[in-house]
Amino acid sequence: ERTCTAARRTISTMSAKQIITPALRAAVHVRSSKLSPELAKSAAAYLSSAPSGGKHALPDLSYDYAALEPVISAETMELHHSKHHNTYVTNLNVSLEKLDAAVSAGDVSGIIALQGALKFNGGGHLNHTLFWENLCAKGSSEFPTSGALKDAVDARFGDFDTMKKDFSALTIGVQGSGWGWLGYNTNTGSIEAATCANQDPLKATTGLVPLLGIDVWEHAYYVDYRNVRPNYVNAIFDVVNWKAVEERLVKAQG
């Protein structure tokens, strides 16, 4: 396992100021001699990541807020999705607008100052978007008895129960806030368990392709489990959408 320290209800109506043709804007403005190649590349990547409409939006869920009960209550789901995830989306859009202005002005200090907010809110949006897709109603959660995912789990961990035990222990052990992940290592062709702090995205931090993420920020479970993280982590396996996990694995395997 690898541990690292180092994401619809459409949000508000688009503002009059949009990030127009971000890739073109980035290409024109970010090449200023004031910027290091690394900073220029980072700014261009953030700007070009914006959707064609110029704004990131809170994704719809494919299930009702109450669909995951009793593992995750409707109250937790509504707060987590419509409040916490929505905040990441809102702050990401604000940060991108500020980055757009800083790039246009050649404001190196301004661009550097925005990197933390972009990483945190961009990671929060990316991680949560994947998290919702990871989940399904309890009756629909079934680990496959054959296929790519079972083969990968057996090859790396021996069997499902050992994977669950090892992955859970790693996730429960996250200090403070963060995520536990199952990811695919494209170099070795195997799956690995990992953790990331705060909202750090798995792939950008470790190189692993995210397959399954478990959010262990307290807002993900406090209403239902108080501060007993192990109970939450053990229970969430009952509502994992293993079909979605396997689809990600097959895509990562190419």
N, C-alpha and C positions, 0 to 999 in steps of 0.2 A: 504494500500500500504506500501511497505517497501523500504526505500531508503538506499543505502550503499555508502560509500565513497571509501571505499576500493573499431572463429573465424571463357581447361588448355593449360595455356601455361607453359610448364615445364621450370623451371628456368635453371640455368647453368648446363652443364654436370657435373655429379658427380665427385668429386675430387678423387684422388687415395686413400686418407685416408678416410675410412668410419668408422661409429660407428658399429662395428661388434658384433653380439650377445649381444646387450646392457643389456638384463636382466641378462645374465650370468655374464657379466663383473661387473654389479652393485652388484650382489650377492657376488662376490668374493672380490671386493675391498672396497665396501662401509661399510662393517662391521668392519672397523678399529675402535679400541677402542678410537681413537681420536675424532670420530664423535658422536654427540648426536643422539639418536634414531630418532628424528624428522628430523634432517638434512640428515641422512642416508636414511630415507624413501623418502624424497623429491628428493634427487639426483637419487635414483633408479627409481622413478616414471618418472622423466624427461627423463632419458636414455632409459627406456623401452618403452616410447611413440613414439620413432622414428619408421618410417615405416620399413618394412623388407629390403628395399634397403639402409637404413641408412640415408636417406635425406627426409625432408619434401619438398613438391613441391607446386607451385601455382596451384590451381585447375582450370580446364576449366569452363567456364560459359555455361549454357544450352541455352543461347540466345545471340544475337549480342549486341554490345555496344550501338547501336542506338535503341534497342527494347523498352527501357523505356521512350523514348521521348514522349511528352515534359516534363514529370515530372522530369526525370534525363537525361541530355544530353549525347550524345556519347562521347563528350570531357571529361566530368566528369567521366563517367564510365571507359574510357580507362586510365585516370590518376589514378583513385582510385584503379582499379584492377591491372594494369600492373606495376604501380610505387609504390603506397603506400603499397598495400597488398604484393607485391613482396619483398619490403624492409623488412617487418616483417618476411617473410619466410627466406630470406637470413640471417638476423641477428639471427634468431632462430637456424638455422643450424650451424652458427659460434659459438654461445653460447654453443650448445650441444657438439661440438668438443672440446671446451675449458673445459667443464664440464667433458667429458670423460677423458681428460688428467689429470685434477685435481684429479679426483677420483682414477685413476690409480696410481698417485703419493702420494695419501693420503694427499693432500694439503687442509687442512680444510679452511684456509683463502681464498684460491682461489675458493672453492666451495661456501662459503658464499657470496663472492663478485659477483658471477654470478647470484644469486637468482633474483635480480631486473630485469636484462636483460632477463632472462628466463620467468619470469612472464609477462613482458611487451610484448615481441615479441611472446611468445607462446599464450598469450591472444589475441594479434592482429591477429594472424593467425586463431585461433579458432573462434573468433568473426566474422571476415570477411567471412570465409568459410560459416558460417551459414547465414550471411547477404545476400550473393548472392543467396542462396537457398530460401530466404524469398521473392524474387522479381520475377515478371513476367510482360509480356506486359500488357498494360492498359486494353485491351479488354479481357484478361484472368483473371483479378482480380475480384472475386465476393465472397462476404461473404456468407456462406451457410445459407439456410433458415431452415435447420434442421440438426440434428446430434450432435456429441459430442462437437464440438467447440461452436456451438450456445447455446447448453444447459449450457456449462461451463460459457460462457460470460453472459448469462441471469441470472444464479445463483449468480454470483459474482457482476455484475454491473447493472443488470436490463434489459439492451438491448445494441445493438451494438453502438448506438449513444453516450450513456453515457460512455461506455468503451472507445470509441475514444476520447471523451472529456477529461476524467480523465487521460488516458494514455498519450495523447498529452501534457497536462499541465505539467505532471511530467517530461516528456522527454524534453520539451522546457526549463524547469527550471534547467536542469543540469548546474552546474557552471563550466565554462571552457570546457574541452573536456571529452567526455564519451559516454555512451549508455543508451537508454531507452529500457526496456524489458517488455514483458509479459512472465511470467514463471509459472510453475506448482509446487504447493506445495504438495509433496508426503505425508506429515503428515496430512494435512487438506483435501486433495482431491480437492482443488480449485485453480483457476488461480489467479495470483497477478501481479500488475504492480510494477516495481522496476527500480532503476537507478544504474549504476556503473560508477565510475570515470575511466578516461584514458582507458586502455585496460583490466581492471580487468574482468575476466570471471564470468558470473553470477552464475553458480553452485558452483564454488569454493569459491565465496565470500558470497553468501546468502543461498545456499542449494537448490535454486529453479532450476528446469529443464528448460532450455531456449526453448521458443516456437517461439517468434518473437522479433527481435532486431532492433532498429533504431539507426544508427550511427550518432551522432551529433558532431563529430569532424568537423571542418570547411572544411577540404578537401573533405568531402562528399557532400557539397552543395554550396560552395562559388562561383564557376564559374556560377552557375545557379541562385542563390538566394542572392548573396553577403552575408551580415551578418544578413539577416532576417531569422533567424532559424524557427520562427513560420510558415512561408509560406512553407518552405521545409517539416516540420513535417506534416502539414495538407495535403500537396499534396502527400506524399509518400504512404498514404493509398490507392491511386488509382492504385498502382502497387504492392500491397502485394499479395504474393502467398498464399492465405488462405488454399488451399489444402495441401500445405506443412506444414503449421502451424497446421492444424488439424491432419495430420499424426503424427507429433511429440507429440501432446497431447495424442492421442490414445496409442502411444507407452509408454509414461510416465505413463499413467493410468494402463498399464499392462493388 
